[in-house]
């Protein structure tokens, strides 16, 4: 029997959705009598225990630390303690700005196996194999960890479907409130664009990419989105150019639109990073002049055509 340890993430008293995705990955990885343990780290983390008590979770352990906010020193100390006491074979973290603040140090100090941005993890016989991208997402690389009793992995978001259901896990607790840190949280500041709409919660999105060609064309698609009752979003090149705020970017380096039911991609070729942000959208409509565009591989409906002609036709039909 092996233990799989999941470290959940939370912000301002709320569980981050990616935590349920990581739990789902643990459920898929477990074998026979394996045990899934979910850790909640924070000053008041016990309040989130019900949120992670989903199907397949055997134990929820809360680790009390001095800070309400994320602190890399405290998380590293907490996870190190959990590895010592629970002896997991695998530790699963979200591939996020938080975990990247301490995961590498944790693995180096403990001499654990380590890989980041993993989108597939499985056992090949007795050997753990993690798959991640390499060479700027051009190839997939399989990583194994010979001789490592414990392996730490950060998992890419929007790959594993969030865990559901309920369970009645065993509850455990560790008190590390006296653990010192090299930093002190003074104030929580929302990321730029926080005053904008939260695209993770909208159900209908019209998204634009390089195909719009010029910044002056953004407004016509904004008007189209408003007319359709959709939220205007974009791929990374549009946000990088400053044509739309970063808060509207869909993708691995943007936001995952987990609540979206209908996604219309206009002039988006479909990089791996962008498609990671809308992988679980049930209905994707793609419009692109290139019939070989990657976006068509995940679209339910595809239109090989000019986005400006399609935009005009939609306006005409809506006005009729």
C-alpha positions, 0 to 999 in steps of 0.5 A: 500500500502506498500513500499519495499526498495532495497539497491543496491550495487556497486563497482568502479562505476559499479553496482554489479549483485546481486543488480538486483537479490534483485530487482527481489525478491522485484518484486516477493514480491510486492502485489497489489499497493505496491511500489518498491524503489531502493536506490543508496548510494555513492558520485556519485551514481546517475550515476547508476540510469539507471542500476537499472531502470528495470521493476517493479521499481517505484522510484530510490533514490540516497543518496549522502555521502562523500565516493566513497567506501563502508563505513558501518557507512555511509550506516547505516546512509543512510538506517536509513534515508531512512527508516524514510522518506520512511517507508518501510515494508521490506528492502532488501539487498544482503547477502554480505560482505558489508551488513553484515558490517551494517545490524545487527546494523541497525536492532538493533538500529531501533528495526526492524525484521531481518534475514540473508542469506534468499533464500525465502520470501513471505507473508502468509496472512498479515504476512511476512515469510522468509526462511533460512537454519539452522544447517549447511544447514541441515534444512530450517527454516521459520522466521516470525516477529510478531509486527515488522513494518519494517523487514530487510533481506539479500538475498542469491545470485544466488537464484532470477533471475536478474531483466530485462526490463526497466522502468521510475521510479521517481527520488529522492535524499537525501544529507548526504554528511556531515554525519561523519564516524569513518573510512576513505578510503585510497586505494582500493585493489582488493581481492586476485586472481584479476589477475586471470580470472574472472569466473563470465563472462565465458560461459564454465566451467569444475569444479572439487571437492573432487573426484579428490582425490589428488593435482597431479590430478589437472593438468590433468583436467586443460589440459582437460579444456584447450583442451575443451576450458573451464575454470577450476574451483572448489568446496570449498574443492579444494580451501581450500586445495590450489590446485586452487586459491580462485578466481576459487571457485564456490559457495556461499562463492566463485563466482556465474557463472552467465554468464556460459552456460555449466557447467561440474561438475567432482567429485562434490557431490553438497553441497547447497553452491556450487550449489548456485553458478551455479543455473541459468546455463542452462546446467549442466553435472554431473559426480559422482560415487554416484548415490545419489549425490545432484548434480544430482538433478540440472543436465540436464545430469548425468553420474554415473561413474569414473571421470578419466575414463570419462576424458580419454574417452574425451581425446580419442575422442578429439584426434580422 
